[in-house]
Amino acid sequence: MSPSRQRNIPLETAEMLAVQALAFIAQDGERLGRFLAVTGLGPAQIRDAVKEPGFLAGVLDHLAADEALLVAFAEHVAIDPATVAAAREVLAGGAWKREVP
């Protein structure tokens, strides 16, 4: 069962989870450094980036790309790691589907 079918997450909840994920990343210098390196952002640019469409989905993508980071975050906020994927799907406007000719 896909995460979106597993949980029906409201947009506000998905946004809140992504903000918690960003705060979790920012709490550790090494995690934050990796995040900034991957995104190409500087620390001062994060506030503006949060306002951009897709940024919060990107935060959850970053989390999901590193299983150890994902599990650590899920334990930190006491959620099932699959909830991150479901929230990311909501923030990105739905699951990506390949168009088949």
DSSP file (Angstrom, degrees, kcal/mol; ACC not computed):
  #  RESIDUE AA STRUCTURE BP1 BP2  ACC     N-H-->O    O-->H-N    N-H-->O    O-->H-N    TCO  KAPPA ALPHA  PHI   PSI    X-CA   Y-CA   Z-CA
    1    1 A M              0   0    0      0, 0.0     5,-0.0     0, 0.0     0, 0.0   0.000 360.0 360.0 360.0 132.4    0.0    0.0    0.0
    2    2 A S    >>  -     0   0    0      1,-0.1     4,-1.9     4,-0.0     3,-0.5  -0.353 360.0-113.2 -71.8 155.3    1.4    3.4   -0.9
    3    3 A P  H 3> S+     0   0    0      0, 0.0     4,-2.0     0, 0.0    83,-0.1   0.839 116.4  56.9 -57.5 -33.4    1.9    6.0    1.8
    4    4 A S  H 34 S+     0   0    0      1,-0.2     5,-0.1     2,-0.2    82,-0.0   0.870 111.2  41.7 -68.9 -34.0   -0.8    8.2    0.3
    5    5 A R  H <4 S+     0   0    0     -3,-0.5    -1,-0.2     1,-0.2     3,-0.1   0.775 112.1  57.2 -78.7 -25.8   -3.3    5.4    0.6
    6    6 A Q  H  < S+     0   0    0     -4,-1.9     2,-0.4     1,-0.2    -2,-0.2   0.862 119.8  19.2 -72.4 -36.1   -2.0    4.5    4.0
    7    7 A R     <  -     0   0    0     -4,-2.0     2,-0.8    -5,-0.2    -1,-0.2  -0.998  60.6-147.9-139.7 138.4   -2.6    7.9    5.5
    8    8 A N        -     0   0    0     -2,-0.4    -4,-0.1    -3,-0.1    -3,-0.1  -0.884  29.6-172.5-103.6  99.7   -4.7   10.9    4.5
    9    9 A I        -     0   0    0     -2,-0.8    -2,-0.0    77,-0.1     2,-0.0  -0.829  19.6-128.8-101.7 124.2   -2.6   13.8    5.7
   10   10 A P     >  -     0   0    0      0, 0.0     4,-2.3     0, 0.0     3,-0.3  -0.338  24.9-114.8 -64.7 151.9   -4.0   17.3    5.6
   11   11 A L  H  > S+     0   0    0      1,-0.2     4,-2.7     2,-0.2     5,-0.2   0.895 115.7  53.7 -55.5 -44.6   -1.8   20.0    3.9
   12   12 A E  H  > S+     0   0    0      1,-0.2     4,-2.3     2,-0.2    -1,-0.2   0.879 109.2  48.7 -61.0 -38.1   -1.3   21.9    7.2
   13   13 A T  H  > S+     0   0    0     -3,-0.3     4,-2.4     2,-0.2    -1,-0.2   0.903 111.0  50.0 -68.0 -41.4    0.0   18.7    8.9
   14   14 A A  H  X S+     0   0    0     -4,-2.3     4,-2.1     2,-0.2    -2,-0.2   0.909 111.7  48.5 -63.3 -42.1    2.3   17.9    6.0
   15   15 A E  H  X S+     0   0    0     -4,-2.7     4,-2.3     2,-0.2    -2,-0.2   0.916 110.9  50.5 -63.2 -43.2    3.7   21.5    6.2
   16   16 A M  H  X S+     0   0    0     -4,-2.3     4,-2.4     1,-0.2    -2,-0.2   0.900 109.6  50.8 -63.0 -40.5    4.2   21.3    9.9
   17   17 A L  H  X S+     0   0    0     -4,-2.4     4,-2.3     2,-0.2    -1,-0.2   0.903 110.1  49.8 -63.8 -41.0    6.0   18.0    9.6
   18   18 A A  H  X S+     0   0    0     -4,-2.1     4,-2.3     2,-0.2    -2,-0.2   0.885 110.2  50.0 -65.9 -38.5    8.3   19.5    7.0
   19   19 A V  H  X S+     0   0    0     -4,-2.3     4,-2.4     2,-0.2    -2,-0.2   0.903 110.5  50.3 -65.9 -40.4    9.1   22.5    9.2
   20   20 A Q  H  X S+     0   0    0     -4,-2.4     4,-2.4     2,-0.2    -2,-0.2   0.895 109.9  51.6 -62.0 -39.3    9.8   20.1   12.1
   21   21 A A  H  X S+     0   0    0     -4,-2.3     4,-2.5     2,-0.2    -2,-0.2   0.910 109.1  49.3 -64.0 -42.1   12.1   18.2    9.7
   22   22 A L  H  X S+     0   0    0     -4,-2.3     4,-2.4     2,-0.2    -2,-0.2   0.912 111.7  48.8 -63.5 -42.2   13.9   21.4    8.8
   23   23 A A  H  X S+     0   0    0     -4,-2.4     4,-1.1     2,-0.2    -2,-0.2   0.894 110.4  51.9 -63.5 -39.7   14.3   22.3   12.5
   24   24 A F  H  < S+     0   0    0     -4,-2.4     3,-0.4     1,-0.2     4,-0.4   0.917 111.1  47.1 -62.3 -44.1   15.7   18.8   13.1
   25   25 A I  H >< S+     0   0    0     -4,-2.5     3,-1.2     1,-0.2     7,-0.5   0.915 110.9  52.2 -62.6 -42.8   18.2   19.1   10.3
   26   26 A A  H 3< S+     0   0    0     -4,-2.4    -1,-0.2     1,-0.2    -2,-0.2   0.682  93.8  73.2 -70.4 -18.2   19.2   22.6   11.6
   27   27 A Q  T 3< S+     0   0    0     -4,-1.1     2,-0.5    -3,-0.4    -1,-0.2   0.680  96.1  54.1 -69.7 -16.7   19.8   21.3   15.2
   28   28 A D  S <> S-     0   0    0     -3,-1.2     4,-2.9    -4,-0.4     5,-0.2  -0.977  73.7-146.4-125.4 125.4   23.0   19.5   14.1
   29   29 A G  H  > S+     0   0    0     -2,-0.5     4,-2.5     1,-0.2     5,-0.1   0.857 100.3  49.1 -58.5 -39.2   25.8   21.3   12.3
   30   30 A E  H  > S+     0   0    0      2,-0.2     4,-2.2     1,-0.2    -1,-0.2   0.927 113.1  46.2 -68.5 -44.7   26.8   18.3   10.2
   31   31 A R  H  > S+     0   0    0      2,-0.2     4,-2.3     1,-0.2    -2,-0.2   0.927 114.8  48.0 -61.9 -44.1   23.2   17.6    9.1
   32   32 A L  H  X S+     0   0    0     -4,-2.9     4,-2.9    -7,-0.5     5,-0.2   0.910 109.2  53.4 -64.2 -42.0   22.7   21.3    8.3
   33   33 A G  H  X S+     0   0    0     -4,-2.5     4,-2.3    -5,-0.2    -1,-0.2   0.913 110.2  47.0 -59.1 -43.9   26.0   21.4    6.4
   34   34 A R  H  X S+     0   0    0     -4,-2.2     4,-2.4     2,-0.2    -1,-0.2   0.918 112.5  50.5 -62.9 -43.5   25.0   18.5    4.2
   35   35 A F  H  X S+     0   0    0     -4,-2.3     4,-2.5     1,-0.2     6,-0.3   0.930 112.0  46.3 -61.5 -46.3   21.5   20.0    3.6
   36   36 A L  H  X>S+     0   0    0     -4,-2.9     4,-2.1     1,-0.2     5,-0.6   0.889 112.1  51.4 -64.6 -38.8   23.0   23.3    2.6
   37   37 A A  H  <5S+     0   0    0     -4,-2.3    -1,-0.2    -5,-0.2    -2,-0.2   0.906 112.8  45.2 -64.3 -41.5   25.5   21.7    0.3
   38   38 A V  H  <5S+     0   0    0     -4,-2.4    -2,-0.2     1,-0.2    -1,-0.2   0.897 120.0  39.5 -69.7 -40.7   22.9   19.6   -1.4
   39   39 A T  H  <5S-     0   0    0     -4,-2.5    -2,-0.2    -5,-0.2    -1,-0.2   0.739  99.1-132.1 -82.8 -22.6   20.4   22.5   -1.8
   40   40 A G  T  <5 +     0   0    0     -4,-2.1     2,-0.2     1,-0.3    -3,-0.2   0.576  61.5 134.7  79.8   8.8   23.1   25.1   -2.7
   41   41 A L      < -     0   0    0     -5,-0.6    -1,-0.3    -6,-0.3    -2,-0.1  -0.537  50.9-134.9 -87.8 155.4   21.5   27.5   -0.2
   42   42 A G    >>  -     0   0    0     -2,-0.2     3,-1.6    -3,-0.1     4,-0.6  -0.717  32.7-104.4 -98.7 160.9   23.3   29.6    2.4
   43   43 A P  G >4 S+     0   0    0      0, 0.0     3,-0.9     0, 0.0     4,-0.4   0.850 121.3  54.3 -53.9 -36.6   22.0   29.8    6.0
   44   44 A A  G 34 S+     0   0    0      1,-0.2     4,-0.4     2,-0.1     3,-0.2   0.694 102.5  58.6 -72.2 -17.7   20.6   33.3    5.4
   45   45 A Q  G <> S+     0   0    0     -3,-1.6     4,-2.4     1,-0.2    -1,-0.2   0.593  81.6  84.4 -88.1 -11.0   18.6   32.1    2.4
   46   46 A I  H <X S+     0   0    0     -3,-0.9     4,-2.3    -4,-0.6     5,-0.2   0.901  84.7  56.0 -62.6 -42.2   16.6   29.4    4.2
   47   47 A R  H  > S+     0   0    0     -4,-0.4     4,-0.5    -3,-0.2    -1,-0.2   0.911 113.0  41.7 -57.2 -42.8   13.9   31.8    5.5
   48   48 A D  H >4 S+     0   0    0     -4,-0.4     3,-1.0     1,-0.2     4,-0.4   0.883 111.3  56.6 -71.1 -37.4   13.2   33.0    1.9
   49   49 A A  H >< S+     0   0    0     -4,-2.4     3,-1.8     1,-0.3     6,-0.3   0.854  95.8  64.6 -63.2 -35.2   13.4   29.5    0.6
   50   50 A V  H 3< S+     0   0    0     -4,-2.3     6,-0.3     1,-0.3    -1,-0.3   0.806  98.8  55.6 -58.7 -28.6   10.7   28.2    3.0
   51   51 A K  T << S+     0   0    0     -3,-1.0    -1,-0.3    -4,-0.5    -2,-0.2   0.627  89.1  97.7 -79.1 -13.6    8.2   30.5    1.2
   52   52 A E  S X  S-     0   0    0     -3,-1.8     3,-1.7    -4,-0.4     4,-0.5  -0.537  85.5-105.8 -80.2 139.3    9.0   29.0   -2.2
   53   53 A P  T 3  S+     0   0    0      0, 0.0    -1,-0.1     0, 0.0    -2,-0.1  -0.378 104.5  18.5 -60.6 137.2    6.6   26.3   -3.6
   54   54 A G  T 3> S+     0   0    0     37,-0.2     4,-2.1    -4,-0.1     5,-0.1   0.215  91.5 107.1  90.2 -16.2    8.2   22.9   -3.4
   55   55 A F  H <> S+     0   0    0     -3,-1.7     4,-1.9    -6,-0.3     5,-0.1   0.938  80.7  47.4 -63.4 -45.8   10.8   23.8   -0.8
   56   56 A L  H  > S+     0   0    0     -4,-0.5     4,-1.8    -6,-0.3    -1,-0.2   0.876 111.2  51.6 -65.4 -35.5    9.1   21.9    2.1
   57   57 A A  H  > S+     0   0    0      1,-0.2     4,-2.2    34,-0.2    -1,-0.2   0.891 108.2  53.6 -63.2 -37.9    8.6   18.9   -0.2
   58   58 A G  H  X S+     0   0    0     -4,-2.1     4,-2.5     2,-0.2    -2,-0.2   0.846 103.4  55.6 -64.9 -34.7   12.4   19.1   -1.0
   59   59 A V  H  X S+     0   0    0     -4,-1.9     4,-1.9     2,-0.2    -1,-0.2   0.930 110.5  45.1 -61.9 -44.6   13.2   19.1    2.8
   60   60 A L  H  X S+     0   0    0     -4,-1.8     4,-2.6     2,-0.2    -2,-0.2   0.851 110.1  54.8 -69.8 -33.2   11.2   15.8    3.1
   61   61 A D  H  X S+     0   0    0     -4,-2.2     4,-1.6     2,-0.2    -2,-0.2   0.926 107.2  51.2 -60.2 -44.3   12.9   14.5   -0.1
   62   62 A H  H  < S+     0   0    0     -4,-2.5     4,-0.5     1,-0.2    -2,-0.2   0.913 111.5  47.3 -59.4 -44.0   16.3   15.2    1.6
   63   63 A L  H >< S+     0   0    0     -4,-1.9     3,-1.4     1,-0.2     7,-0.5   0.935 111.5  49.8 -62.4 -47.8   15.2   13.3    4.7
   64   64 A A  H 3< S+     0   0    0     -4,-2.6    -1,-0.2     1,-0.3    -2,-0.2   0.738 100.1  65.8 -67.4 -22.9   13.9   10.3    2.7
   65   65 A A  T 3< S+     0   0    0     -4,-1.6     2,-0.5     1,-0.2    -1,-0.3   0.654 100.8  53.2 -74.0 -14.5   17.1   10.1    0.7
   66   66 A D    <>  -     0   0    0     -3,-1.4     4,-2.9    -4,-0.5     5,-0.2  -0.913  69.7-164.5-125.1 102.2   19.1    9.2    3.8
   67   67 A E  H  > S+     0   0    0     -2,-0.5     4,-2.7     1,-0.2     5,-0.2   0.868  89.9  51.0 -58.4 -40.5   17.6    6.2    5.6
   68   68 A A  H  > S+     0   0    0      2,-0.2     4,-2.3     1,-0.2    -1,-0.2   0.914 113.1  45.9 -63.9 -41.3   19.5    6.8    8.9
   69   69 A L  H  > S+     0   0    0      2,-0.2     4,-2.5    -3,-0.2    -2,-0.2   0.910 112.6  51.2 -66.0 -42.6   18.5   10.5    8.9
   70   70 A L  H  X S+     0   0    0     -4,-2.9     4,-2.7    -7,-0.5    -2,-0.2   0.930 112.3  45.3 -59.9 -47.6   14.9    9.5    8.1
   71   71 A V  H  X S+     0   0    0     -4,-2.7     4,-2.5     2,-0.2     5,-0.2   0.905 112.3  51.7 -65.2 -41.5   14.7    7.0   11.0
   72   72 A A  H  X S+     0   0    0     -4,-2.3     4,-2.1    -5,-0.2    -1,-0.2   0.914 112.9  45.4 -61.9 -42.7   16.4    9.4   13.4
   73   73 A F  H  X S+     0   0    0     -4,-2.5     4,-2.2     2,-0.2     5,-0.2   0.932 111.5  51.8 -65.8 -45.6   13.8   12.1   12.5
   74   74 A A  H  X>S+     0   0    0     -4,-2.7     5,-2.4     1,-0.2     4,-0.6   0.902 112.7  45.8 -59.5 -41.3   10.9    9.7   12.8
   75   75 A E  H  <5S+     0   0    0     -4,-2.5     3,-0.5     3,-0.2    -1,-0.2   0.893 109.3  56.4 -66.6 -38.8   12.1    8.6   16.2
   76   76 A H  H  <5S+     0   0    0     -4,-2.1    -2,-0.2     1,-0.2    -1,-0.2   0.875 119.3  30.3 -60.4 -39.9   12.6   12.2   17.2
   77   77 A V  H  <5S-     0   0    0     -4,-2.2    -1,-0.2     2,-0.1    -2,-0.2   0.329 110.3-119.7-104.6   6.8    9.0   13.1   16.5
   78   78 A A  T  <5 +     0   0    0     -4,-0.6     2,-0.3    -3,-0.5    -3,-0.2   0.931  66.6 128.4  57.2  54.2    7.6    9.7   17.2
   79   79 A I      < -     0   0    0     -5,-2.4    -1,-0.2    -6,-0.1    -2,-0.1  -0.876  67.4 -96.7-128.9 165.1    6.1    8.9   13.8
   80   80 A D    >   -     0   0    0     -2,-0.3     3,-2.2     1,-0.1     4,-0.5  -0.669  35.0-126.9 -74.5 133.7    6.2    6.0   11.4
   81   81 A P  T >> S+     0   0    0      0, 0.0     3,-1.2     0, 0.0     4,-0.8   0.792 107.8  68.3 -55.2 -27.2    8.9    6.9    8.7
   82   82 A A  H 3> S+     0   0    0      1,-0.3     4,-2.0     2,-0.2     5,-0.1   0.753  85.8  69.9 -64.0 -22.4    6.3    6.2    6.0
   83   83 A T  H <> S+     0   0    0     -3,-2.2     4,-2.6     1,-0.2    -1,-0.3   0.838  91.9  58.5 -63.1 -32.6    4.5    9.3    7.2
   84   84 A V  H <> S+     0   0    0     -3,-1.2     4,-2.5    -4,-0.5    -1,-0.2   0.926 106.4  47.1 -63.1 -44.5    7.3   11.4    5.8
   85   85 A A  H  X S+     0   0    0     -4,-0.8     4,-2.1     2,-0.2    -2,-0.2   0.901 112.4  50.0 -63.8 -40.5    6.7   10.0    2.3
   86   86 A A  H  X S+     0   0    0     -4,-2.0     4,-1.8     2,-0.2    -2,-0.2   0.908 112.2  47.2 -64.6 -41.6    2.9   10.6    2.7
   87   87 A A  H  X S+     0   0    0     -4,-2.6     4,-2.4     1,-0.2    -2,-0.2   0.891 110.2  52.9 -66.7 -39.4    3.5   14.2    3.8
   88   88 A R  H  X S+     0   0    0     -4,-2.5     4,-2.2     1,-0.2    -1,-0.2   0.899 106.9  52.9 -61.7 -40.8    6.0   14.7    0.9
   89   89 A E  H  <>S+     0   0    0     -4,-2.1     5,-3.3     2,-0.2     4,-0.5   0.903 109.6  48.5 -62.1 -42.1    3.4   13.5   -1.5
   90   90 A V  H ><5S+     0   0    0     -4,-1.8     3,-1.0     1,-0.2    -2,-0.2   0.932 113.3  47.0 -63.0 -46.0    0.8   16.0   -0.2
   91   91 A L  H 3<5S+     0   0    0     -4,-2.4   -37,-0.2     1,-0.3    -2,-0.2   0.816 111.4  50.9 -68.0 -30.4    3.3   18.9   -0.4
   92   92 A A  T 3<5S-     0   0    0     -4,-2.2    -1,-0.3    -5,-0.2    -2,-0.2   0.498 120.0-107.6 -86.1  -3.3    4.4   17.9   -3.9
   93   93 A G  T < 5S-     0   0    0     -3,-1.0    -3,-0.2    -4,-0.5     2,-0.2   0.726  77.0 -34.7  86.0  22.1    0.8   17.8   -5.1
   94   94 A G  S   <S-     0   0    0     -5,-3.3     2,-0.1    -6,-0.2     3,-0.0  -0.473  89.9 -43.4 120.1 170.3    0.5   14.1   -5.4
   95   95 A A        -     0   0    0     -2,-0.2     2,-0.4     1,-0.1    -6,-0.0  -0.421  57.6-113.1 -72.6 144.6    2.6   11.1   -6.4
   96   96 A W        -     0   0    0     -2,-0.1     2,-0.4     2,-0.0    -1,-0.1  -0.635  36.5-169.6 -75.7 131.3    4.8   11.3   -9.4
   97   97 A K        -     0   0    0     -2,-0.4     2,-0.3    -3,-0.0     0, 0.0  -0.988  20.1-125.7-127.4 134.9    3.6    9.0  -12.1
   98   98 A R        -     0   0    0     -2,-0.4     2,-0.5     1,-0.1    -2,-0.0  -0.580  25.1-125.3 -76.3 134.3    5.5    8.0  -15.2
   99   99 A E        -     0   0    0     -2,-0.3    -1,-0.1     2,-0.0     0, 0.0  -0.698  23.6-155.7 -80.9 126.9    3.6    8.6  -18.4
  100  100 A V              0   0    0     -2,-0.5    -1,-0.0     1,-0.1    -2,-0.0  -0.905 360.0 360.0-107.3 126.1    3.5    5.5  -20.4
  101  101 A P              0   0    0      0, 0.0    -1,-0.1     0, 0.0    -2,-0.0   0.516 360.0 360.0 -68.3 360.0    3.0    5.9  -24.2
